[in-house]
Amino acid sequence: MAGAGNPYMRGLFAPVREETTAYELAVTGRIPEELDGRYVRNGPNPLGVDDPAAYHWFSGDGMLHGLRLRGGRAEWYRSRWVRSDAMALRLGEKILHGPRHLDMDFAPNTHVTRFAGRLLALVEGGALPYELDADLETVGPFDFAGTLPGGLAAHTTVDPDTDELHCVAYCWAWPYVQYLVAGTDGRIRRRVDIPVDGRPMMHDFSLTERHVLLYDLPVVFNPGGVGVGPSFPYVWEPGRPARLGVLPREGAASDVRWLEIDPCFVFHPMNAYETEDGSGLITVHLVRYDRLFTKGRTGPDGSPPALERWTVDLRAGRVRRERVDDRPVELPRVDPRRLTLPHRYGYAVLESGAADVRVAHFPGIERVGAGLVKYDLERGTSEVRRFAPQGGVGEAVFVPAGPDTAEDDGWLMAYVFDPDRDATDLVVLDARDFSGEPVARVHLPVRVPVGFHGAWIPDRE
């Protein structure tokens, strides 16, 4: 595919052109025996683009990249496109058919999660998630047994206490914002319609033990856009108020408390929790942009992202901001057992905007993962683990060593590009020895393009 003028069509972002299956992959180091399951990451990988120069990175067909670990071995690596109807036709395969929302037909490209025994590929904007089998083959679109009122969301949170799934769904075509809760039976049991003005992009949300945080910010869908594809622009809307909504989990739409904040955009919160001292404060760590989508139409642009701590004071009706790190970071994660609860540690990708990271090898790409950062939020310290200067470090997923181990007792997994091989490794780090040598490097036979989010899917939970 020609796309010399579009940075998201070349270098580390360039799509791969075929699916790959490989068995018994080579490993440097030792894969911990406790790692029994699959690491799966989703991301855009268009099979065909009519106008590469106008290609919008967020609109690429979703491709899953999965690695099966068992018994200290890397049994297989698979890359698979999600088979929407359009993708199946392009591949010359039988159309799976299934439910749709507003006739949207899109291969989800943003995240992957397991819920109620199903592996789901996720995307935002009103499209349905797609179910996958254990080998990453597409089962078909999934509507929660007919109970999903519209689309789902790119980001969901499974409450570690109840095992229920929570999300904030929105739709660009028929504007709505919905807080949804799915029970462990895989059916939507709760829906709250949240009135908002216009078409805000609400990529993620935050969940605490008692509240839902809603990010209504100045990035919106351009009404001139016609849908998922090259003409699918996000824009910064000057003058649009920025506000944080606080909804009690069991509250109605009228119970949302809206708090004004400075204009900004938030793609990804790290975690949120209620302060334990009885003050009624909510603490949320998140990655904040001063402005975003102000220039280009092919991918994110704007101010560098930075990790902040917001303290939400409902009694005073205000949000206090504190900068945690001035370095450009994104894709924050925590131990999944600490979601909605106080946590000490967090992890993020260090982006290539850092002054000592060289990206001249891929001109035009401003933000490529160049390393990982581990935060000790209790002590206010951090460690950095750098990789090749060309970048190519993906989101780090934390995997606990066991169900009852300490918060930092486990491993971090991330796809990391190896320029010497022109291919990607799955790097496994000991979270307690963050700066040390990786526990293991699994050598994939191909490059995994820069993508979005992943998950560890254990065989036993």
TIZA-94369 format. One line per 2 residues: number of its first residue (from 1); their letters; for each residue z, y, x of C-alpha. Coordinates in Angstrom, 1 decimal. Layout:
BEGIN
NUM> a> Z/Y/X  ...
//
This chain:
BEGIN
1> ma> 0.0/0.0/0.0  -1.0/3.4/1.4
3> ga> 1.7/6.0/1.1  1.8/7.9/4.3
5> gn> 2.9/11.1/2.6  5.8/9.5/0.8
7> py> 8.8/8.6/3.0  9.9/6.0/0.5
9> mr> 6.7/3.9/1.1  7.1/3.5/4.8
11> gl> 9.5/2.6/7.6  12.7/0.9/6.5
13> fa> 11.9/1.8/2.9  8.5/0.1/2.9
15> pv> 8.2/-2.6/0.2  7.8/-6.2/1.3
17> re> 4.7/-7.8/-0.2  5.8/-11.3/-1.1
19> et> 8.8/-13.4/-2.0  10.4/-15.4/0.7
21> ta> 12.4/-18.7/0.7  14.1/-19.9/3.9
23> ye> 16.6/-22.7/4.5  19.3/-23.3/7.2
25> la> 19.2/-19.9/8.7  20.2/-19.3/12.3
27> vt> 23.7/-17.8/12.8  25.3/-16.0/15.7
29> gr> 29.1/-16.4/15.6  30.8/-18.5/12.9
31> ip> 30.6/-18.1/9.1  34.2/-18.4/7.7
33> ee> 34.6/-21.7/5.7  36.2/-19.7/2.9
35> ld> 32.9/-18.0/2.1  31.5/-20.3/-0.5
37> gr> 29.0/-18.5/-2.7  26.1/-16.1/-2.7
39> yv> 25.7/-12.5/-1.4  23.0/-10.8/-3.6
41> rn> 21.6/-7.3/-3.3  19.2/-5.4/-5.6
43> gp> 16.8/-2.6/-4.8  13.4/-1.1/-5.5
45> np> 10.4/-3.0/-4.2  7.2/-2.0/-6.1
47> lg> 4.4/-4.7/-6.2  1.8/-2.1/-7.0
49> vd> 1.8/1.7/-7.2  -1.1/3.6/-8.7
51> dp> -0.3/6.8/-6.8  1.8/6.2/-3.7
53> aa> 2.1/9.8/-2.9  3.9/10.4/-6.2
55> yh> 6.0/7.2/-6.2  9.6/7.9/-7.1
57> wf> 11.9/5.6/-5.2  14.2/4.9/-8.2
59> sg> 11.2/3.6/-10.2  10.3/0.6/-8.0
61> dg> 10.4/-2.9/-9.5  13.7/-4.6/-8.8
63> ml> 13.8/-7.3/-6.1  16.9/-9.4/-5.4
65> hg> 17.7/-10.5/-1.8  20.2/-13.4/-1.8
67> lr> 21.9/-15.5/0.8  23.8/-18.8/0.0
69> lr> 26.8/-19.5/2.2  28.7/-22.8/2.1
71> gg> 30.7/-24.9/4.6  30.2/-22.5/7.4
73> ra> 26.4/-22.6/7.0  23.7/-20.2/5.7
75> ew> 22.0/-22.7/3.3  19.2/-20.4/2.1
77> yr> 17.8/-16.9/1.8  15.7/-16.0/-1.2
79> sr> 13.9/-12.8/-2.2  12.8/-12.6/-5.9
81> wv> 11.3/-9.9/-8.1  12.9/-9.6/-11.5
83> rs> 10.4/-10.8/-14.0  9.9/-8.1/-16.5
85> da> 6.8/-8.7/-18.7  4.8/-6.3/-16.6
87> ma> 5.9/-8.0/-13.3  5.2/-11.5/-14.7
89> lr> 1.7/-10.3/-15.6  1.1/-8.8/-12.1
91> lg> 2.2/-12.1/-10.6  -0.1/-14.1/-12.8
93> ek> 2.8/-15.9/-14.5  3.8/-16.6/-18.1
95> il> 5.6/-13.7/-19.8  9.2/-14.6/-20.6
97> hg> 9.5/-12.2/-23.6  12.9/-11.4/-25.1
99> pr> 14.7/-8.4/-26.6  14.0/-4.9/-25.6
101> hl> 15.5/-1.5/-26.2  13.0/1.2/-27.3
103> dm> 10.2/-1.1/-26.1  11.3/-0.4/-22.5
105> df> 10.0/-3.0/-20.1  11.4/-2.5/-16.6
107> ap> 12.6/-4.9/-13.8  16.2/-3.7/-13.1
109> nt> 16.4/-2.5/-9.5  19.9/-1.0/-9.0
111> hv> 22.8/-3.5/-9.1  23.8/-7.1/-9.8
113> tr> 27.0/-8.5/-11.2  28.4/-11.7/-12.7
115> fa> 30.1/-11.5/-16.1  31.0/-14.1/-18.6
117> gr> 29.3/-16.8/-16.6  26.0/-14.9/-16.3
119> ll> 24.4/-13.3/-13.3  22.9/-9.9/-14.4
121> al> 20.5/-7.5/-12.7  21.4/-3.9/-13.8
123> ve> 19.6/-0.6/-14.2  20.4/2.7/-16.0
125> gg> 18.5/4.9/-18.5  18.3/2.7/-21.6
127> al> 16.7/-0.5/-20.3  18.3/-3.9/-20.8
129> py> 19.9/-6.0/-18.0  18.1/-9.2/-17.0
131> el> 19.8/-12.5/-16.6  19.2/-14.6/-13.4
133> da> 19.9/-18.2/-12.5  21.8/-19.5/-9.5
135> dl> 18.5/-19.4/-7.4  17.7/-15.8/-8.4
137> et> 14.9/-16.9/-10.8  14.7/-14.7/-13.9
139> vg> 16.0/-16.1/-17.2  15.1/-13.1/-19.3
141> pf> 16.5/-9.8/-20.7  20.1/-10.0/-21.9
143> df> 21.5/-8.1/-24.9  25.0/-9.6/-25.1
145> ag> 24.1/-12.0/-27.9  22.6/-9.1/-29.9
147> tl> 25.7/-7.0/-29.7  24.4/-4.4/-27.1
149> pg> 23.6/-1.3/-29.1  21.1/0.1/-26.6
151> gl> 20.7/-0.3/-22.9  23.5/-1.1/-20.4
153> aa> 24.2/0.8/-17.2  23.6/0.7/-13.4
155> ht> 27.3/0.4/-12.8  29.9/-1.7/-14.6
157> tv> 33.6/-2.4/-13.9  35.2/-5.7/-14.6
159> dp> 38.9/-5.0/-15.2  40.9/-7.3/-12.8
161> dt> 43.7/-7.6/-15.4  41.7/-8.5/-18.5
163> de> 38.4/-9.7/-17.0  36.6/-7.5/-19.6
165> lh> 33.5/-5.5/-18.6  33.5/-1.7/-19.0
167> cv> 30.6/0.8/-18.6  29.2/4.1/-19.6
169> ay> 25.6/3.7/-20.8  23.1/6.5/-21.4
171> cw> 19.4/6.7/-22.4  16.9/9.3/-21.2
173> aw> 14.4/8.7/-24.0  16.6/8.8/-27.1
175> py> 19.6/10.7/-25.6  23.0/9.2/-26.0
177> vq> 26.1/8.4/-24.0  28.2/5.4/-24.9
179> yl> 31.4/3.9/-23.6  31.1/0.1/-24.0
181> va> 33.5/-2.7/-23.5  32.5/-6.4/-23.5
183> gt> 35.0/-9.1/-24.1  35.2/-12.3/-22.0
185> dg> 33.1/-14.0/-24.7  30.1/-11.9/-23.5
187> ri> 29.9/-9.8/-26.6  30.3/-6.0/-27.0
189> rr> 33.6/-5.5/-28.7  34.0/-1.7/-28.4
191> rv> 31.6/1.3/-28.5  32.4/5.0/-28.4
193> di> 29.5/7.5/-28.8  30.2/10.5/-26.6
195> pv> 28.5/13.7/-27.7  26.9/15.6/-24.8
197> dg> 24.2/18.3/-24.6  20.8/17.6/-23.2
199> rp> 19.9/14.5/-21.1  22.5/14.3/-18.2
201> mm> 22.1/11.6/-15.6  25.4/9.7/-15.7
203> hd> 24.8/7.1/-13.0  28.4/5.9/-12.8
205> fs> 31.9/6.4/-14.2  35.5/5.7/-13.3
207> lt> 38.1/3.4/-15.0  41.8/3.5/-14.7
209> er> 44.5/1.4/-16.4  44.5/3.8/-19.3
211> hv> 41.5/6.2/-19.1  37.8/6.4/-18.6
213> ll> 36.3/9.3/-16.5  32.9/10.7/-17.6
215> yd> 30.8/12.7/-15.2  28.7/15.3/-17.1
217> lp> 27.0/17.2/-14.3  23.9/19.4/-13.8
219> vv> 21.4/16.6/-12.9  19.3/15.9/-15.9
221> fn> 16.1/14.2/-16.9  13.1/16.6/-17.0
223> pg> 11.9/16.6/-20.6  8.3/16.6/-19.2
225> gv> 8.9/13.1/-17.8  7.3/10.3/-19.8
227> gv> 9.3/7.3/-18.7  10.0/5.0/-15.8
229> gp> 7.3/5.4/-13.2  6.0/8.1/-10.8
231> sf> 6.5/10.8/-13.5  10.2/10.0/-13.9
233> py> 11.8/13.0/-12.3  15.4/14.1/-12.0
235> vw> 16.1/17.8/-11.7  19.0/20.0/-10.9
237> ep> 19.5/22.3/-13.9  20.9/25.7/-12.7
239> gr> 23.5/27.1/-15.0  24.4/23.8/-16.7
241> pa> 28.2/23.5/-16.8  29.8/20.8/-14.8
243> rl> 32.7/19.0/-16.4  34.8/15.8/-16.1
245> gv> 35.6/14.0/-19.3  38.9/12.0/-19.7
247> lp> 38.8/9.5/-22.5  41.8/7.2/-23.3
249> re> 40.6/3.6/-23.2  41.4/3.1/-26.9
251> ga> 40.6/6.6/-27.9  37.8/8.1/-30.1
253> as> 35.1/10.5/-29.0  37.3/13.4/-30.4
255> dv> 40.0/12.4/-27.9  37.9/13.2/-24.8
257> rw> 39.5/15.9/-22.8  36.8/17.9/-21.0
259> le> 37.8/19.7/-17.8  35.6/22.3/-16.1
261> id> 34.7/21.7/-12.4  32.5/23.4/-9.8
263> pc> 28.8/22.5/-10.1  28.1/19.3/-8.2
265> fv> 26.8/15.8/-8.6  28.5/12.4/-8.2
267> fh> 26.5/9.2/-7.8  29.3/6.9/-6.8
269> pm> 33.1/7.0/-7.2  35.1/4.7/-4.9
271> na> 38.0/4.0/-7.3  40.3/5.8/-9.7
273> ye> 43.9/5.1/-10.7  46.9/6.5/-12.5
275> te> 49.6/8.0/-10.2  52.6/5.7/-10.1
277> dg> 55.3/8.4/-10.0  55.1/9.1/-13.8
279> sg> 53.5/12.5/-13.3  50.5/11.6/-15.5
281> li> 48.1/12.5/-12.7  44.9/10.6/-12.1
283> tv> 43.5/10.2/-8.6  39.9/9.4/-7.9
285> hl> 38.1/9.1/-4.6  34.3/9.7/-4.8
287> vr> 31.2/10.9/-3.0  30.3/14.5/-4.0
289> yd> 27.1/16.5/-3.5  27.1/20.3/-3.9
291> rl> 23.5/20.1/-5.2  20.9/17.3/-5.7
293> ft> 17.3/17.0/-6.8  16.5/20.6/-6.1
295> kg> 13.2/20.1/-4.2  11.4/16.8/-4.1
297> rt> 10.1/14.4/-6.8  10.1/11.2/-4.8
299> gp> 13.8/10.6/-4.1  17.2/12.2/-3.6
301> dg> 17.3/15.5/-1.8  19.9/18.3/-1.5
303> sp> 23.2/18.8/0.2  24.8/16.0/2.3
305> pa> 27.2/13.8/0.5  30.9/13.8/1.4
307> le> 34.0/11.8/0.4  36.5/13.7/-1.7
309> rw> 39.8/13.1/-3.4  40.1/14.6/-6.9
311> tv> 43.5/14.9/-8.6  43.1/15.2/-12.4
313> dl> 46.1/17.0/-13.9  45.8/16.7/-17.7
315> ra> 48.9/18.7/-18.3  47.6/21.7/-16.4
317> gr> 44.0/21.0/-17.6  42.5/21.2/-14.1
319> vr> 41.0/19.1/-11.3  42.1/19.7/-7.7
321> re> 39.6/18.8/-4.9  40.3/17.7/-1.3
323> rv> 37.7/16.9/1.3  38.6/13.5/2.9
325> dd> 35.6/13.3/5.3  33.0/15.8/6.4
327> rp> 30.6/13.1/7.6  27.7/12.2/5.3
329> ve> 28.7/8.9/3.6  27.6/7.0/0.5
331> lp> 27.9/3.7/-1.4  31.8/3.6/-1.4
333> rv> 33.5/0.3/-2.2  37.1/-1.1/-2.4
335> dp> 38.7/-4.5/-2.7  37.6/-5.5/-6.2
337> rr> 41.1/-6.7/-7.0  42.2/-3.1/-6.7
339> lt> 39.8/-1.6/-9.2  41.7/0.7/-11.6
341> lp> 44.8/0.4/-9.4  46.2/2.3/-6.4
343> hr> 44.5/1.3/-3.2  45.0/2.0/0.5
345> yg> 41.6/1.1/2.0  38.0/2.1/1.2
347> ya> 34.6/1.5/2.8  31.4/3.5/2.9
349> vl> 28.0/3.7/4.6  27.7/6.4/7.2
351> es> 24.3/8.1/6.7  21.9/9.2/9.3
353> ga> 22.7/12.9/8.8  25.5/12.4/11.4
355> ad> 24.6/14.4/14.5  24.6/11.4/16.9
357> vr> 22.3/9.2/14.9  18.6/9.1/15.9
359> va> 16.1/8.7/13.1  13.0/9.9/14.9
361> hf> 11.6/6.4/14.8  11.1/7.0/11.0
363> pg> 10.1/10.6/10.6  10.6/12.1/7.2
365> ie> 13.6/9.9/6.4  16.7/12.0/6.3
367> rv> 19.2/9.5/5.0  19.3/5.9/6.2
369> ga> 22.5/4.0/6.6  23.5/4.1/10.3
371> gl> 27.0/2.6/10.3  30.0/1.8/8.2
373> vk> 33.3/3.7/7.8  36.6/2.2/6.9
375> yd> 39.2/4.6/5.4  43.0/4.2/5.5
377> le> 43.6/6.6/2.7  47.4/6.2/3.0
379> rg> 47.5/7.4/6.7  44.5/9.7/6.4
381> ts> 42.6/7.9/9.2  39.2/6.2/9.5
383> ev> 37.2/3.9/11.8  33.5/3.8/12.3
385> rr> 31.4/0.8/13.1  27.9/1.7/14.4
387> fa> 24.8/-0.4/14.6  21.3/0.3/15.8
389> pq> 20.4/4.0/16.1  17.3/3.4/14.0
391> gg> 19.5/2.8/11.0  19.1/0.3/8.2
393> vg> 22.7/-0.4/7.3  23.3/-1.4/3.7
395> ea> 26.3/-1.1/1.3  29.3/-3.1/2.5
397> vf> 30.9/-5.4/0.0  34.5/-6.5/0.5
399> vp> 35.3/-10.2/0.0  39.1/-11.1/-0.1
401> ag> 40.2/-14.0/2.0  42.0/-15.4/-1.0
403> pd> 43.2/-14.4/-4.5  46.7/-13.3/-3.3
405> ta> 46.0/-12.0/0.2  46.8/-8.5/1.4
407> ed> 44.4/-5.7/0.4  42.7/-5.6/3.8
409> dg> 42.7/-9.3/4.4  39.1/-10.3/4.0
411> wl> 35.5/-9.7/5.2  32.9/-7.0/4.8
413> ma> 29.3/-8.1/4.2  26.2/-5.9/4.7
415> yv> 22.5/-6.2/5.4  21.7/-4.6/8.7
417> fd> 18.3/-4.1/10.2  17.7/-5.6/13.7
419> pd> 15.0/-3.5/15.4  14.7/-6.1/18.2
421> rd> 13.6/-8.8/15.7  12.0/-6.4/13.1
423> at> 14.1/-8.3/10.6  17.4/-8.1/8.8
425> dl> 20.8/-9.7/9.5  23.6/-10.3/7.1
427> vv> 26.6/-9.0/9.1  30.0/-10.4/8.4
429> ld> 32.9/-8.3/9.7  36.7/-9.0/9.7
431> ar> 38.0/-6.0/7.7  41.2/-6.0/9.9
433> df> 39.2/-5.9/13.1  36.6/-3.4/11.9
435> sg> 35.5/-2.1/15.3  35.3/-5.6/16.9
437> ep> 32.4/-7.9/17.1  31.0/-9.3/13.9
439> va> 32.5/-12.6/12.8  28.9/-13.8/12.1
441> rv> 25.4/-12.6/12.0  23.0/-14.5/9.8
443> hl> 19.4/-13.9/10.9  17.0/-13.5/8.0
445> pv> 13.4/-14.2/8.7  12.2/-10.9/7.2
447> rv> 13.1/-7.3/6.8  15.1/-6.3/3.7
449> pv> 14.0/-2.8/2.6  16.6/-0.1/2.1
451> gf> 18.0/-0.7/-1.4  21.0/-0.1/-3.6
453> hg> 23.9/-2.3/-4.6  25.0/-5.8/-4.1
455> aw> 27.8/-8.3/-4.9  29.5/-11.4/-3.6
457> ip> 29.2/-14.1/-6.2  31.8/-16.8/-5.4
459> dr> 31.1/-20.4/-6.5  34.7/-20.6/-7.7
461> e> 36.9/-17.9/-9.1
//
